[in-house]
Amino acid sequence: MIFNILHILWLAFQIVIGYNLVLPILLYIIYVITPKKKKDTNQVNPKEADYAIIVTAYEQTHTLPPVIASLLKLDYNNFIIYIVADKCDVSNLYFDDDRVVVLRPPETLASNTRSHFYAIHHFKRNHELLTIIDSDNLVEPDYLQKLNVYFNAGFKAVQGERKAKNLDTTYACIDAARDIYYHFYDGKILFQVGSSATLAGSGMAFTVQLYRECLENVDVTGAGFDKVLQKEIITRNHRIAFTNEAIVYDEKTSQSDQLVKQRARWINTWFKYFKFGFQIITLGIKRLNWNQFLFGLILLRPPLFIFLILSVFLTTINVFFSPFIALLWLVGFLLFIVGFFLALILSPTDKRIFKALTGIPKFVFYQLLSLLKARNANKISVATQHYHAKSVDEVNK
């Protein structure tokens, strides 16, 4: 009896880990067979929605001039940029444009949401929408127009696509490959099959009313405010739209110490918030809500390197004790690899990214180091150090 129970638990554990290998392909199949709704992405809104563009900076300001320059080149009239310079020296931070407001909190906030609400509480007017931009981001001139397509369609939350600002090292290229993979499956595919895109921390926009409703009474410290925000949005029965036409350029991790600190915070965030997946799945079952059920399933998925390492471990054990199940694991790996390359091939992917994939083992090694530091990640570092101050034109060369 005990042996049977242990055997069932062992099989259940393998299923919980193994489904992550085949889920991308299953989602892609659902996407292929799902009827596509035609959307006119060139529609023009006769009235420009009023945007607050919130740019958060922590300790560093050297990347801000090109960020603000790219925002001021937006092909849009109705916006104000709010720079929240937390724990920054702003003595040399000057912009000769009334649309740029520099805010220096008197006390260190050390929190994304605190910075966002510091900006919200200092709005110059009652903005309809807000979009969040990191201090290392750049945007395409039509960024706000492409977001508006989905707000005009009735959505209250939209995630744009974050593309690599730099591909100068193997780490940066693999980091970019990871982003492409997630934007493809957790953005485009999830949204197209009737669920919601996951939030990426920046390059996202919301109605001011929804953002305040979700987070104004929640003090989120450390990394992961986007995890809390998406949970609040989904439980309120909204869908998060995704558009790969609202493009934000994001700095990819190019140095090993930068990679370890950043990933340690991200891993810490997953362990802290993956429980949201159970809550949202339960809600989806109770309400018979496909959006909530599928989104909750995605939230339970561990970081890529964790479930891949566990999969290798489980495959190895089964080679000795159950060759047939080991074969199933190998099929799962093959489907995952196919799914991974599908994302890269069906997305505009730089050739340098494909060449850098041979460096994945080293990249995984540094993520293992991150796992060891995950518990104290938010004490080690609060924000990612930025090294690349570029313009959009330089990125697109």
Backbone torsions as a table, in degrees:
resi	resn	phi	psi	omega
1	MET	NA	-49.1	179.5
2	ILE	-62.9	-40.7	179.2
3	PHE	-61.1	-42.1	-179.4
4	ASN	-64.2	-40.3	179.0
5	ILE	-64.6	-45.0	178.7
6	LEU	-62.5	-38.2	179.9
7	HIS	-65.0	-41.7	178.4
8	ILE	-64.3	-43.0	179.1
9	LEU	-63.7	-39.0	178.7
10	TRP	-63.0	-44.7	178.7
11	LEU	-66.5	-40.1	179.6
12	ALA	-62.8	-41.3	178.7
13	PHE	-62.0	-41.1	179.8
14	GLN	-65.8	-37.9	178.4
15	ILE	-66.0	-41.8	-179.6
16	VAL	-60.1	-38.0	178.5
17	ILE	-81.5	-44.6	-171.9
18	GLY	-68.1	-28.8	-177.7
19	TYR	-63.4	-24.0	178.7
20	ASN	-64.4	-26.7	179.3
21	LEU	-70.9	-36.4	-173.3
22	VAL	-100.4	-13.0	-177.4
23	LEU	-57.7	-43.5	179.9
24	PRO	-57.4	-44.9	179.7
25	ILE	-65.8	-39.7	177.9
26	LEU	-62.1	-42.2	177.8
27	LEU	-64.2	-39.4	179.9
28	TYR	-64.9	-40.1	177.8
29	ILE	-62.3	-43.8	177.4
30	ILE	-60.9	-40.7	179.3
31	TYR	-62.1	-43.5	-177.8
32	VAL	-64.4	-39.8	-175.7
33	ILE	-88.4	-6.8	179.1
34	THR	-80.3	128.0	177.7
35	PRO	-58.1	134.3	-177.4
36	LYS	-92.1	133.7	175.1
37	LYS	-91.3	129.6	178.9
38	LYS	-76.4	132.8	179.7
39	LYS	-125.7	130.0	178.2
40	ASP	-82.5	96.9	-177.7
41	THR	-79.2	-1.4	179.4
42	ASN	-102.8	10.4	-178.8
43	GLN	-62.3	147.9	-178.4
44	VAL	-112.6	127.5	177.0
45	ASN	-87.9	119.7	-177.2
46	PRO	-61.5	-24.0	178.7
47	LYS	-119.6	120.2	179.0
48	GLU	-72.3	126.1	175.2
49	ALA	-65.1	148.8	-177.7
50	ASP	-88.9	114.4	-177.0
51	TYR	-102.2	141.6	162.6
52	ALA	-104.2	122.4	177.2
53	ILE	-102.5	111.3	-176.6
54	ILE	-99.5	119.1	178.8
55	VAL	-111.0	118.0	-178.2
56	THR	-102.3	136.3	177.1
57	ALA	-133.3	141.7	177.8
58	TYR	-129.9	114.0	178.3
59	GLU	70.2	-38.2	-177.0
60	GLN	-104.4	138.5	177.1
61	THR	-127.8	-3.1	-172.7
62	HIS	-67.1	-21.2	179.3
63	THR	-88.8	-7.0	-174.3
64	LEU	-67.7	-41.6	-178.5
65	PRO	-52.8	-49.5	177.7
66	PRO	-66.4	-31.5	177.2
67	VAL	-62.1	-50.2	-178.5
68	ILE	-66.6	-36.9	178.0
69	ALA	-60.1	-41.5	-179.8
70	SER	-68.6	-36.2	179.7
71	LEU	-69.7	-35.5	179.2
72	LEU	-72.5	-13.6	176.8
73	LYS	-91.8	3.8	178.3
74	LEU	-57.6	137.4	177.7
75	ASP	-82.2	66.3	-171.0
76	TYR	-160.7	149.7	-175.2
77	ASN	-110.5	-29.2	-166.9
78	ASN	-101.2	77.0	178.6
79	PHE	-156.4	158.0	169.9
80	ILE	-131.3	138.0	179.0
81	ILE	-97.8	127.0	177.2
82	TYR	-113.2	112.3	175.8
83	ILE	-93.5	120.4	175.3
84	VAL	-102.9	102.1	-175.9
85	ALA	-95.1	87.4	-175.9
86	ASP	-83.0	123.3	-179.7
87	LYS	55.7	42.6	-177.4
88	CYS	-121.0	152.6	170.7
89	ASP	-86.5	112.5	-176.6
90	VAL	-105.4	13.5	-176.2
91	SER	-62.3	-31.0	179.4
92	ASN	-104.9	13.2	-177.4
93	LEU	-98.3	98.0	-177.3
94	TYR	-136.0	133.0	178.9
95	PHE	-130.5	122.6	-176.0
96	ASP	-85.3	63.4	-179.8
97	ASP	-155.4	128.3	-177.2
98	ASP	-64.7	-16.8	-178.2
99	ARG	-83.0	-0.5	-179.8
100	VAL	-113.5	122.4	179.6
101	VAL	-117.7	120.1	178.8
102	VAL	-97.2	121.8	-179.5
103	LEU	-114.3	128.0	178.5
104	ARG	-119.5	98.1	179.5
105	PRO	-55.9	137.3	-178.7
106	PRO	-66.9	-25.9	177.8
107	GLU	-121.8	150.9	179.3
108	THR	-64.1	129.8	-179.0
109	LEU	-94.3	-42.9	178.0
110	ALA	50.0	40.7	-179.1
111	SER	-159.1	132.8	178.3
112	ASN	-59.5	-49.6	-175.8
113	THR	-66.7	-35.9	177.0
114	ARG	-62.6	-40.0	177.8
115	SER	-65.4	-42.9	179.6
116	HIS	-60.5	-45.1	-177.5
117	PHE	-76.2	-23.5	172.4
118	TYR	-63.6	-41.2	176.8
119	ALA	-66.1	-46.5	-178.2
120	ILE	-58.1	-40.9	-179.1
121	HIS	-74.2	-8.1	177.1
122	HIS	-117.8	21.1	176.2
123	PHE	-57.5	139.8	177.7
124	LYS	-78.1	-22.2	177.1
125	ARG	-154.3	173.4	-178.4
126	ASN	-82.0	91.2	-179.8
127	HIS	-72.7	147.6	176.8
128	GLU	-80.4	-40.8	-173.4
129	LEU	-128.7	155.5	172.4
130	LEU	-134.1	148.2	174.2
131	THR	-130.2	144.0	-173.8
132	ILE	-107.6	126.3	-177.7
133	ILE	-126.7	133.8	176.6
134	ASP	-80.2	163.6	-176.5
135	SER	-72.2	-4.6	177.0
136	ASP	-111.4	4.8	-175.6
137	ASN	-86.5	153.6	169.0
138	LEU	-128.9	156.0	-178.7
139	VAL	-129.1	154.2	172.8
140	GLU	-77.9	152.9	-176.5
141	PRO	-58.3	-27.7	-178.0
142	ASP	-96.7	17.4	-175.4
143	TYR	-53.4	-51.5	-177.2
144	LEU	-69.5	-36.2	178.4
145	GLN	-61.6	-40.9	-179.3
146	LYS	-70.0	-33.5	174.4
147	LEU	-65.5	-39.0	-176.5
148	ASN	-61.0	-28.9	178.7
149	VAL	-53.8	-41.2	-176.1
150	TYR	-84.3	-33.0	173.8
151	PHE	-66.1	-38.8	177.3
152	ASN	-64.5	-27.3	179.4
153	ALA	-82.1	-2.9	174.8
154	GLY	108.6	-3.9	178.4
155	PHE	-74.6	151.8	179.4
156	LYS	-111.2	-3.8	179.0
157	ALA	-146.4	133.4	-178.0
158	VAL	-138.2	133.6	174.2
159	GLN	-107.7	125.5	175.4
160	GLY	-86.6	-176.0	-179.8
161	GLU	-102.0	131.6	177.9
162	ARG	-98.6	118.5	177.6
163	LYS	-106.6	160.7	-175.9
164	ALA	-70.6	131.6	174.2
165	LYS	-85.5	-25.8	-177.8
166	ASN	-140.4	138.9	175.0
167	LEU	-131.0	47.8	-171.1
168	ASP	-86.5	-15.5	179.6
169	THR	-136.8	168.5	176.5
170	THR	-60.2	-40.9	-179.6
171	TYR	-60.0	-44.9	-178.7
172	ALA	-63.0	-40.6	-179.4
173	CYS	-66.3	-42.3	179.9
174	ILE	-70.0	-36.6	175.3
175	ASP	-60.9	-40.2	178.2
176	ALA	-66.0	-39.4	177.9
177	ALA	-61.0	-41.9	177.4
178	ARG	-59.7	-44.4	179.7
179	ASP	-61.9	-42.4	179.3
180	ILE	-61.3	-44.5	179.5
181	TYR	-58.4	-49.0	-177.3
182	TYR	-69.7	-39.7	178.4
183	HIS	-63.9	-34.7	-179.1
184	PHE	-69.2	-52.0	-175.3
185	TYR	-86.7	-45.3	-176.6
186	ASP	-85.3	-8.4	178.0
187	GLY	-111.3	-82.3	-174.6
188	LYS	-58.4	-53.7	-174.0
189	ILE	-66.8	-49.1	-179.4
190	LEU	-56.0	-45.2	-178.9
191	PHE	-66.3	-41.9	-176.8
192	GLN	-69.4	-25.3	179.5
193	VAL	-91.2	9.3	171.9
194	GLY	102.8	4.0	177.1
195	SER	-102.6	-147.2	-177.1
196	SER	-126.9	149.6	173.0
197	ALA	-72.9	144.3	172.9
198	THR	-76.5	150.4	179.7
199	LEU	-83.1	147.1	-173.1
200	ALA	-111.9	6.8	175.9
201	GLY	95.7	-30.3	175.3
202	SER	-152.9	174.6	-176.5
203	GLY	67.1	28.2	-178.7
204	MET	-128.2	155.5	-175.6
205	ALA	-140.8	153.3	-176.1
206	PHE	-147.6	160.7	166.0
207	THR	-69.7	142.9	179.6
208	VAL	-59.3	-37.9	-179.1
209	GLN	-60.6	-45.3	-179.4
210	LEU	-66.3	-43.6	-178.7
211	TYR	-60.5	-43.3	179.9
212	ARG	-67.6	-39.5	-179.8
213	GLU	-61.8	-37.5	-175.7
214	CYS	-79.9	-37.7	-167.7
215	LEU	-125.2	-6.3	-173.6
216	GLU	-62.3	-31.2	-178.7
217	ASN	-104.4	18.8	179.7
218	VAL	-124.3	120.6	179.5
219	ASP	-95.8	100.4	-177.8
220	VAL	-96.6	117.8	178.0
221	THR	-109.6	158.0	-177.3
222	GLY	73.3	-172.6	178.9
223	ALA	-73.8	160.5	170.9
224	GLY	106.3	14.2	179.2
225	PHE	-61.4	-31.5	179.9
226	ASP	-65.4	-30.8	177.5
227	LYS	-67.1	-42.7	178.7
228	VAL	-67.0	-41.8	-177.8
229	LEU	-63.8	-46.4	-178.4
230	GLN	-66.2	-34.0	176.4
231	LYS	-63.0	-43.5	180.0
232	GLU	-65.1	-38.9	-179.5
233	ILE	-67.0	-47.2	-176.6
234	ILE	-66.7	-40.7	-179.8
235	THR	-67.5	-19.6	175.5
236	ARG	-86.5	8.8	174.3
237	ASN	71.5	28.2	173.6
238	HIS	-100.5	158.3	171.3
239	ARG	-108.2	144.2	176.2
240	ILE	-96.8	116.0	-179.0
241	ALA	-76.7	159.3	176.1
242	PHE	-130.3	136.6	173.0
243	THR	-136.0	128.9	176.5
244	ASN	-89.1	11.0	179.0
245	GLU	-100.6	-18.4	174.2
246	ALA	-90.9	93.9	-167.1
247	ILE	-99.7	130.2	173.8
248	VAL	-120.8	133.5	176.5
249	TYR	-95.2	128.3	-172.5
250	ASP	-121.9	140.5	179.6
251	GLU	-72.4	126.7	177.2
252	LYS	-89.2	149.3	-179.8
253	THR	-65.3	123.7	-174.9
254	SER	-115.2	-8.0	-179.0
255	GLN	-126.5	148.1	-173.4
256	SER	-62.9	-41.3	-179.4
257	ASP	-68.1	-35.6	175.6
258	GLN	-63.0	-42.6	179.8
259	LEU	-62.6	-47.1	-177.0
260	VAL	-62.7	-46.0	-178.6
261	LYS	-65.9	-43.2	-179.4
262	GLN	-64.7	-47.2	-177.3
263	ARG	-68.6	-30.9	176.9
264	ALA	-60.9	-41.4	178.2
265	ARG	-66.1	-40.9	-178.4
266	TRP	-66.7	-41.5	179.4
267	ILE	-65.3	-42.5	176.6
268	ASN	-57.1	-40.3	179.9
269	THR	-64.0	-41.9	-179.1
270	TRP	-63.8	-46.5	179.3
271	PHE	-62.6	-31.0	-178.0
272	LYS	-75.5	-34.9	-169.7
273	TYR	-119.0	0.1	-177.5
274	PHE	-63.4	-20.6	177.3
275	LYS	-59.0	-24.0	177.6
276	PHE	-58.0	-30.0	-179.1
277	GLY	-59.8	-44.3	179.2
278	PHE	-62.3	-42.2	-178.8
279	GLN	-63.2	-43.5	-176.1
280	ILE	-74.4	-36.7	175.4
281	ILE	-61.3	-45.2	178.7
282	THR	-59.6	-42.8	178.7
283	LEU	-62.7	-42.5	-179.8
284	GLY	-63.3	-38.8	178.3
285	ILE	-67.4	-44.2	-179.6
286	LYS	-62.2	-40.0	-175.5
287	ARG	-94.9	-1.2	-174.0
288	LEU	53.2	46.0	-174.8
289	ASN	-107.5	109.0	-177.6
290	TRP	-61.9	-41.2	179.6
291	ASN	-56.1	-50.6	-177.0
292	GLN	-69.5	-42.4	-178.4
293	PHE	-61.1	-51.0	-176.9
294	LEU	-68.1	-39.3	179.7
295	PHE	-64.2	-40.6	177.8
296	GLY	-62.3	-38.4	178.4
297	LEU	-61.3	-40.7	179.4
298	ILE	-65.0	-37.9	-177.9
299	LEU	-66.4	-23.9	179.8
300	LEU	-78.0	-14.2	-176.8
301	ARG	-69.6	126.6	177.6
302	PRO	-68.5	165.9	172.2
303	PRO	-52.8	148.6	-174.8
304	LEU	-47.2	-51.8	-172.5
305	PHE	-66.4	-28.9	-179.3
306	ILE	-69.5	-49.3	-177.9
307	PHE	-74.0	-23.2	175.4
308	LEU	-71.6	-41.4	177.9
309	ILE	-66.1	-42.9	176.6
310	LEU	-62.3	-36.6	179.2
311	SER	-65.6	-41.0	176.9
312	VAL	-63.1	-42.3	179.2
313	PHE	-61.1	-46.8	-178.4
314	LEU	-68.2	-36.4	176.5
315	THR	-61.9	-44.7	-178.8
316	THR	-61.2	-43.8	178.9
317	ILE	-61.8	-42.5	-177.6
318	ASN	-69.8	-24.0	176.0
319	VAL	-57.2	-35.0	-177.2
320	PHE	-90.1	-30.0	-172.5
321	PHE	-111.5	-24.8	-179.6
322	SER	-153.4	82.0	-176.7
323	PRO	-55.0	-35.3	-179.8
324	PHE	-64.0	-43.8	178.3
325	ILE	-66.8	-35.1	175.6
326	ALA	-59.4	-39.1	177.8
327	LEU	-63.7	-40.4	177.1
328	LEU	-61.5	-39.6	176.8
329	TRP	-62.0	-41.4	179.4
330	LEU	-64.0	-38.7	176.1
331	VAL	-63.4	-40.7	177.7
332	GLY	-60.6	-43.4	177.5
333	PHE	-60.7	-43.0	-179.5
334	LEU	-61.8	-43.0	179.2
335	LEU	-65.9	-36.3	177.8
336	PHE	-64.8	-44.8	-179.9
337	ILE	-61.6	-42.7	177.0
338	VAL	-60.1	-44.8	179.8
339	GLY	-63.6	-39.4	-180.0
340	PHE	-63.4	-47.2	-178.7
341	PHE	-72.1	-27.8	173.9
342	LEU	-59.2	-44.3	-179.5
343	ALA	-60.1	-42.7	-178.6
344	LEU	-71.2	-41.2	-176.8
345	ILE	-70.7	-38.1	-177.8
346	LEU	-85.4	2.9	175.9
347	SER	-118.0	155.3	175.7
348	PRO	-69.9	100.5	-173.4
349	THR	-116.4	126.3	179.1
350	ASP	-62.8	142.0	-179.6
351	LYS	-59.5	-30.4	-180.0
352	ARG	-62.8	-29.9	179.5
353	ILE	-67.9	-43.9	177.7
354	PHE	-61.3	-42.4	-179.2
355	LYS	-64.6	-31.0	-175.5
356	ALA	-80.0	-10.0	-174.7
357	LEU	-62.9	-20.3	176.4
358	THR	-65.9	-16.3	179.9
359	GLY	-88.9	6.3	-178.2
360	ILE	-57.0	-43.8	179.5
361	PRO	-55.2	-42.2	179.2
362	LYS	-67.7	-38.4	177.9
363	PHE	-61.3	-43.6	178.6
364	VAL	-63.9	-38.0	178.9
365	PHE	-58.0	-45.0	-179.5
366	TYR	-68.9	-28.8	176.1
367	GLN	-71.1	-32.1	173.6
368	LEU	-63.5	-39.4	174.9
369	LEU	-62.1	-38.1	178.0
370	SER	-62.2	-39.7	179.7
371	LEU	-59.8	-38.3	-180.0
372	LEU	-67.8	-25.6	-178.2
373	LYS	-101.8	2.5	-172.3
374	ALA	-61.4	-37.3	-174.3
375	ARG	-59.5	-39.4	-178.3
376	ASN	-107.9	24.0	-173.4
377	ALA	-56.8	-43.2	-175.5
378	ASN	-75.2	-13.1	173.6
379	LYS	-86.1	-30.4	-179.7
380	ILE	-71.0	-44.8	179.8
381	SER	-152.4	146.4	-180.0
382	VAL	-97.0	-35.8	-177.5
383	ALA	-142.1	159.0	178.8
384	THR	-74.6	135.1	175.2
385	GLN	-73.4	136.6	-178.2
386	HIS	-108.3	142.2	-176.1
387	TYR	-123.2	-16.7	-170.6
388	HIS	-112.4	107.2	175.3
389	ALA	-103.6	97.2	-176.4
390	LYS	-126.3	164.6	172.2
391	SER	-98.0	167.6	177.7
392	VAL	-61.5	-39.9	-179.4
393	ASP	-61.1	-39.9	179.2
394	GLU	-66.8	-37.7	178.9
395	VAL	-65.7	-39.0	-175.2
396	ASN	-82.6	-1.9	179.5
397	LYS	-69.1	NA	NA
